[in-house]
Amino acid sequence: MLGLLQQRQVWTGPELAGRLGVTTRTVRRDVERLRVLGYPVRAGQGVGGGYQLGAGQELPPLLLDDEEAIATAVSLLVGAGGAVTGAGDAALRALTKLDQVLPVRLRHEVRALSGSVEFFGGGRSPVDPDVLMTLARACRDEVETGFDYPSGGETRRRRCEPYRLVASDRRWYLLTYDLDRDDWRTFRVDRMTEVSLRTWRFRPRAAPDAAAYVQEGVASRVYAHRARFLVHASADRVREQIPASAAVVEERGDGRCEVLSGGARLDAVLMHVLLLGHDFEVLDPPELAERCGALAERLRAAGTTDSR
């Protein structure tokens, strides 16, 4: 009956009785049971009247079929870690609640989603939910995974031991132990193709902090040049100015923070930090401090050059 009430605005007693194969007396009794459970079932008289599921003081449990439950879980996963403050935590809490009440045949699907995902940053570009589901299951079940991935101008098959899915403010990543490289690697999920689970299970290795490892890799490790700065502003203030995928920002006390970033050219990294508008010091590499002096001279000359 609850499922029928959620499908349509109003049902008459005889309509419900006919759909359920019971008497109208049984319908009235079941309506009272739903009310006791907290469902605000209203009864209207006359033409156009009938039973209607309305809004109550509290949110009672919703009745979902198998497809609706899995779709809800996938939507929560894709929406988690979004740009709205606190949305990621709320989505994961909802996934946990789903996991507690779902039938056994569905519970492992939700656990695969909620237990194998970590977050940093805000909203992301969407990826194929089926790929996320496959990778989440692999993380949960500790099963080797294979996928094709472009590298160096060609696409290669990779064999990995998947550890965690991590959502940045822009993309989804998989932190995994690459069996062919014998080391930890980060892969963009949107670049994976032909993702499949292998039959081999593995024993988990000692792993780095997933979100921190992927963020550092995205912000600096993938670039030819890396730089560290001591910025004279709080970490919270600087994080508001720099996307999580562009730099790692750590609090250093006394209203200062350390910024780790990377780029194809050190001058470009230097200019990004300069444009934050805070005093700063170059911590590493040493040659970047020398570039500060050269850049200052260039800017000073540009400001005093007679353009006539």
Residue pairs with C-beta under 8 A, 6 or more apart in sequence:
1 16
1 20
1 27
1 30
1 31
1 34
2 34
2 39
2 53
2 63
3 63
3 65
4 11
4 16
4 19
4 20
5 11
5 34
5 39
5 41
5 51
5 52
5 53
6 53
6 62
6 63
9 52
10 44
10 48
10 49
10 50
10 51
10 52
11 50
11 51
11 52
12 49
12 50
12 51
13 24
13 27
13 28
13 50
13 51
14 24
15 50
16 24
16 27
16 51
17 23
17 24
17 26
17 27
20 26
20 27
22 30
27 51
31 41
31 43
31 51
34 41
35 41
37 60
38 56
38 58
38 60
39 53
39 56
39 60
40 53
40 54
40 55
40 56
40 60
41 51
41 52
41 53
41 54
42 51
42 52
42 53
42 54
43 49
43 50
43 51
43 52
44 50
44 51
44 52
61 101
64 72
66 105
66 106
69 98
69 102
69 106
69 110
70 106
70 109
72 98
73 95
73 98
73 109
73 110
73 113
74 113
74 129
74 132
74 133
76 91
76 92
76 94
76 95
76 98
76 113
77 91
77 95
77 113
77 114
77 117
77 129
77 132
77 136
78 126
78 127
78 129
78 132
79 87
79 91
80 87
80 88
80 91
80 92
80 95
80 117
80 119
80 167
81 87
81 88
81 91
81 119
81 120
81 121
81 122
81 123
81 124
81 167
82 88
82 122
82 123
82 124
83 122
83 123
88 119
88 167
92 114
92 117
95 110
95 113
95 114
96 114
98 110
99 107
99 110
99 111
99 114
102 109
102 110
108 140
109 133
111 140
112 133
112 136
112 137
112 139
112 140
112 141
113 132
113 133
113 136
115 136
115 139
115 140
116 135
116 136
116 137
116 139
116 140
116 164
116 165
117 136
117 164
117 165
117 166
117 167
118 164
118 165
118 166
118 167
118 210
118 211
119 166
119 167
119 211
120 166
120 167
120 168
120 169
120 211
120 212
120 214
120 215
120 244
121 167
121 168
121 169
121 170
121 215
121 243
121 244
121 245
122 169
122 244
123 169
124 167
124 168
124 169
124 170
124 171
124 172
125 170
125 171
125 190
127 171
127 172
127 189
127 190
131 189
131 192
131 195
132 165
132 172
132 189
134 145
134 195
134 196
134 197
135 145
135 162
135 165
135 174
135 189
135 195
136 165
137 143
137 197
138 144
138 145
138 162
138 197
139 162
139 163
139 164
139 165
141 197
141 201
142 161
142 201
142 202
142 203
142 204
143 162
143 197
143 198
143 199
143 200
143 201
143 202
144 159
144 160
144 161
144 179
144 197
144 198
144 199
144 200
144 201
144 202
145 159
145 160
145 161
145 162
145 176
145 195
145 196
145 197
145 198
146 157
146 158
146 159
146 160
146 194
146 195
146 196
146 197
146 198
147 157
147 158
147 160
147 187
147 192
147 193
147 194
147 195
147 196
148 155
148 156
148 157
148 158
148 192
148 193
148 194
149 155
149 156
149 158
149 187
149 191
149 192
149 193
150 156
150 191
155 193
158 178
158 180
158 187
159 178
159 179
159 180
159 198
160 174
160 176
160 177
160 178
160 179
160 185
160 187
161 176
161 177
161 179
161 202
161 204
161 205
162 174
162 175
162 176
163 175
163 176
163 177
163 204
163 207
163 210
164 174
164 175
164 207
164 210
165 172
165 173
165 174
165 175
165 189
166 172
166 173
166 174
166 175
166 186
166 210
166 211
166 214
166 215
167 173
168 214
168 215
168 218
168 244
168 245
169 243
169 244
169 245
170 243
170 245
171 188
171 189
171 190
171 245
172 188
172 189
172 190
173 186
173 187
173 188
173 189
173 214
173 218
174 186
174 187
174 189
174 192
175 184
175 185
175 186
175 207
175 208
175 210
175 213
175 214
176 184
176 185
176 186
176 187
177 183
177 184
177 185
177 205
177 207
178 184
178 185
184 207
184 208
184 213
186 213
186 214
186 217
186 218
212 248
215 244
215 245
215 248
216 248
216 260
218 245
219 244
219 245
219 246
219 247
219 248
219 260
219 261
219 262
220 226
220 247
220 248
220 260
220 261
220 262
221 262
222 262
223 262
223 263
223 264
224 262
224 263
224 264
225 262
225 263
225 264
225 265
225 266
225 269
225 285
226 260
226 261
226 262
226 284
226 285
227 260
227 261
227 262
227 263
227 266
227 269
227 270
227 273
227 282
227 284
227 285
227 288
228 258
228 259
228 260
228 282
228 283
228 284
229 258
229 259
229 261
229 273
229 280
229 281
229 282
229 283
230 252
230 256
230 257
230 258
230 259
230 280
230 281
230 283
231 238
231 256
231 257
231 258
231 259
231 273
231 276
231 278
231 279
231 280
232 255
232 256
232 278
232 279
232 280
233 255
233 256
233 257
233 276
233 278
234 251
234 255
234 256
234 257
235 249
235 250
235 251
235 252
235 257
237 278
238 249
238 257
238 259
238 276
238 278
239 249
241 276
242 249
242 259
242 261
242 272
242 276
246 261
246 272
247 259
247 260
247 261
248 259
248 260
248 261
249 257
249 258
249 259
249 260
250 257
250 258
250 260
251 257
252 258
258 283
259 273
259 280
261 269
261 272
261 273
262 269
263 269
263 272
266 285
266 287
266 288
266 291
267 291
267 295
269 288
270 282
270 288
270 291
270 292
270 295
273 280
274 280
282 288
282 289
282 292
